[in-house]
Amino acid sequence: MYNNLVSKRVIGYTVVGLVVVAVLILIRFLVINGYSNKVTSVLPSVQVTPSASPQSEKGTGTVASTKISLVVTSPQDGSTLDSTNVTVKGKTTPDADVFVNDQSGKADVNGNFSISIGLDEGANQIVVSANDSLGNATEQDLNVTVTSFQ
């Protein structure tokens, strides 16, 4: 009876060990083949192209990449606002996904977008990014100041 109990434990530990090894092999296979990148993320993805040299036109809010453009028309970089609620407007590739800080939206068929966000009093950074259906992306940072309400 004691030998029977010991042999059942050995078999149980062996099975658990084989399952753990199989899971580790499966995880390694998925990581090596890139399947771990297939998860859906709520954060914007940005494709970095080493040969791309983004050019900026001061005052217009334009940043060009090799495949996708982004023009923020409102608010202007460096502007002073009198409200903590602001609508970020601009133009990019038609039907692109657009992200402004923690808010997301979609450009219309003409590439126009309008996304409302909340800001704090004082200095604020607004990060605007756009991704098209081909995985091309661009990003632009704006700095604005919200005046005090005293």
Helices and strands as residue ranges (DSSP letters): H 2-32, G 35-38, E 55-57, E 62-64, E 69-74, E 80-81, E 85-92, E 97-100, E 103-106, E 112-118, E 122-131, E 137-146
